[in-house]
Every structure is written in C-alpha cells, then in structure tokens.
Amino acid sequence: MRRSAAALVALLVAAIALAACWGEPPGPRSLVLVVVDTLRADHLGAWGYAAHPTSPRLDAWLPRSRLYERAFSTSPWTLPTMGSLLTARWPVHHGGGQRPRDRRTGVTPLRAELPTLPERFQAAGFATAAIVSNAFLAPTFGASRGFDLYDFEASTILKSRRADEIVRLGLAWIDRQGDRPFLLLLHLFDPHIGYDARPPYRGRFSAGVDSRFSLPITSVPDLRREAATLAESERRFVRAAYDEEIATVDAQLGHLLDALEQRGFLEHSLVALTADHGEELFEHAGFEHGHALWQELLHVPLAFWGVRVQPGRESVPVSLVDLAPTLLDATGLEPLPQADGVSLWPNLTRGAALSLRPLYAEGLLYGGERKTVIHWPDKLIWVPATGEWRHFDLAADPGESNPGAAPETPGIQALQRAASELWQLGTPRAESPDALAPLDDDTRDALRGLGYLE
C-alpha cells in the first residue's frame, strides 16, 4: 500500500511538471522597440537622479519592468550604436560609421551582407516599421533594411519631429495592423541638442538658474570650445535645459505605455526601451557626444515590459548588442549569424543568471580615436595614436576621475589581449570611395546644422 501511494505521488509530481512545461505561455506576438536619442541613464529617477524630476511617468512604470541597471552602448553616437542594435555585432564587425579621412565625403554604412533584426522579422511574416528622425539613420546608411515602412525625416538643430508626433504616428500604425504580428521601431529625438523643450516643460528647470544663457541651447561649436571654462551657473542652465527635454519625452513614454496597456498589448506582446547613447554635460571638460567614451556617454537605460516579463532589477552589465538576440529568442525566431550579443530572454522571464563578459565600445565621431572594453568593474580605454591603455575601477570610481595605467595582472592582461584581437590593433582599415555612402545635400545640411560637419 505504501509503495502504491509513493508511486502515485511520484506520478502526480511528474504530471504536474509535465503540465507546467506544456502550459508555458507563449512569447510575445508583437514588439515595440523605443530608442530615445541622447538619453543618459543617470538622469532618470529610477537610476538615482535627484537634481530634477525628469521622469515621473517612467518611474511609475519601471517597477513593472525588467530593468537593466548597467546597460552600455557600443559607441557614443547614433549610427554605430544602431548598427549594433540591428545586427547584434560590435561596430568593428558591422562597419557602420567607421571614420573616413574626410567626413564630408560620406559615411561608412552598415555592411550590406550582414542580416538585420527587421529582415529576420520580415522574412517570418511580421509587419515591420520604423519611424526615425536622426540624420545618421538616413536609408543610405543601411538602417532601413527589412522595414516595410521606413518613415525617415532628418532633424536639424532647430527643427525636428517631436516625441508626441512620433508616438502618435506609431500608435496609428499599430492600429492599422489588426491581428498581424509586427515589429515597430520608434526613435525619439528630443533630448538631442538643440535643447528647447515645448510647454509645459520649457523653462521648468532652467528658469530659476541665474545664467547669461537663454533657450534654445543651439550653439554646439561654442559650447564644445568653452566647455572647460564655463561658469557653474552656465553649466547648470545647460543641464537644466537638457533635463527639460527628458521630461518632455517622459510624458510621451508614459502616454505610449498607457495607450498600449489600454489596447491589451502588454498582455501578449513586448515593449523594450533604451537609448542610442548618452550626453556629456561637462563632467570631463567636454560637451555633447561623439567625442569620448566616458560612462555618461555609454551608460544607457534598458527596460522591458509585457508578456512573461519578470519584473525586477538586474545589475550584471549588458550591451545593446544583446537586444536583437533577445527579441528573436522571445519570438522563437532563428538568431542572427555570428552574433556578438547574447539573449536576455531567460533572465527576462525566469531571472536566469547572466555571466560577466567583456563589453566593447568604439568609433568616435570627432576627435582622437579611442576604444574601450568593460569587464565590470574594470574599464580599459585604448588610445590608438599612442598605444596607451588607461584603467578605471568603475565600482570605486564611477565618475572616472582617477585614470591609471593598466595594472599588470593576469585578468587585465587577458582583457587587453581579447580587445586587441577584436580590434586587430595596428591593422589599417582599407578605405575606398566605393565603400562610403555619399551625403546628399539635405543630409549634409542636417549634419552641419547639428555640428557634425564643418
């Protein structure tokens, strides 16, 4: 009798386990990927920012998300980062944004032979759309591959499509899809300079700062040149103007998430939020982005909401190369070949442990070239012109104020060897005019207006 009872219990346990396996809910049916241009993580409340209430709507939504506290971009400007997001490859592998000798001659596009995230979804029958406004996301640079709809309008320093319009267009497109699964990319430009938030956010934080500056903040070359000598009041005003743009975006992100929840989207689909890079606001005597690899430029927000997402905070560092593998894994599609990123889906849904691994960033838009590798808490910055390696301990020195020579420990030496192998140190990159995506007059004018061309 006891043996029969034990056998019955064992059978019941096995049946429950099998039923749990069979009953595992499906992954997301559709996906919305939101990328906010120039949004540094440490200016959001959920990442500890207290100077201004920049993100009340996100702060209310983030406890329902899986939030990655240490997510890093692969470059301090848009094209290399978006290339990594779309291909799951480091910039050295996807090629987008590699520097020609003269930036005015063109820009190196994403390598045409590399498959992209939207191409994978498109081939699987998903509707695919992108609504973007950054001039470096012009179709000629390769980011448009795989999108059925690529709604591109180049922004300038004085004129851009605002977050409310992008969100409105995105929701209207979603409503037209009916029951068809889809991938939608929304790229919100607002925190990019010029800083000139719309009411009611315009002046909300900057009005009380005694400064010779006034809105809008548009003088990129002057601010870069004077960054090291500006009075603290001027710096406070610029930071406040930047924060006002974040508050504008925060309101629209809240509206987007509310609207998706009202449509029942979060019950069966997935939303991912991140940024392409951050912004230096004088922390290292510099301004804006594209010129350095400091944490204020590489540390970006990353959060997910939706079906099967296990809310919580994850402190193990991750990279934007991990986004494409995660979204493909979530929907059961084949991974991109030779991906440098890893899927976060097991961590997102079950809290599965993530492994510490080297994370890379490179490709400056202007100034002397730098490359970096982070293997938490160690960060190495390599200066190709001199061969110098600079070392930072990000746990002890999060502001990167105390650079030191790379210590000659086995761990650091192994990190240097891995980075050297990836970057092929000392190997010149062949450059051919045929390899550049030429700049048309509109794109050249937009990039010049943003301070990227002389």
WOHUFEN-V657386 format. One line per field, one symbol per residue. ss: DSSP state (H for helix, E for strand, C for the rest). phi: phi as a letter, one per 20 degrees, with the letter a starting at -180 (. if undefined). psi: psi as a letter, one per 40 degrees, with the letter a starting at -180 (. if undefined). Layout:
# WOHUFEN-V657386
ss->???
phi->???
psi->???
This chain:
# WOHUFEN-V657386
ss->CHHHHHHHHHHHHHHHHHHHHHCCCCCCCCEEEEEECCCEHHHCHHHCCCCCCCCHHHHHHHCCCEEECCEECCCCCHHHHHHHHHHCCCHHHHCCCCCCCCHHHCEECCCCCCCCHHHHHHHCCCEEEEEECCHHHCHHHCCCCCCCEEEECCCCCCCCCCHHHHHHHHHHHHHHCCCCCEEEEEEECCCCCCECCCCCCCCCCCCCCCCCCCCCECCHHHHHHHCCCCCHHHHHHHHHHHHHHHHHHHHHHHHHHHHHHHCCHHHCCEEEEEECCCCEECCCCCEECCCCCCHHHHEECEEEEECCCCCEEECCCEECCHHHHHHHHHCCCCCCCCCCCCCCHHHHHHCCCCCCCCEEEECCCCCCCCEEEEECCEEEEEECCCCEEEEEECCCCCCCCCCEECCCCHHHHHHHHHHHHHHCCCCCCCCCHHHEECCCHHHHHHHHHCCCCC
phi->.fffffffffffffffffffffefffffecbddddefmdeffddgfdnfcfbffcfffgfeffededdfcdcfdaebffffffffedmdfgfeenfnfeffcgffqcfeffffefdgffffffenffcbccccfgfdggfeofefnefdcedbfecfdbbfegffffffffffgfeemeffbccdddeegffffeafegeefngdefeefbfebeeeceggffffegfdffffffffffffffffffffgffffffffffffemfffcccdccbceadbednfcmcbmbndbcfffedecfbbccpfmfefqddeffccffeffgfffffemefffflfeecfegfffdcmgfdefbfcdbanffbnffccccdcgeecddddgfdmfdddcdffecfelecfbfffedgffffffffffffelgnefefccgfeeefeffffffffffenecf
psi->ddddddddddddddddddddddehiiaidihhhhhhhfhhdefideeehedigdfdddddddeeihhhdghhieieidddddddddefiidddeeheihidhdeeahhiihdehiidddddddeeiihihhiehdeeideeeeehehdhgghhhiidehihidddddddddddddeebehiihhhhhhedeiiihgiiieeheddddehhieiiiihegddddddedeeiidddddddddddddddddddddddddddddddeededeahhhhaidiahhfedffiibieeifideddhiihiiiahehhiihhehiiieeeddddddddeeiiiiifhdiihedddddefiiiihihhiiagidiiiiiiihhghehhhhhhddeeihihihdddgdefegiiihigidddddddddddddeghehihhhhdeeihihidddddddddeeei.
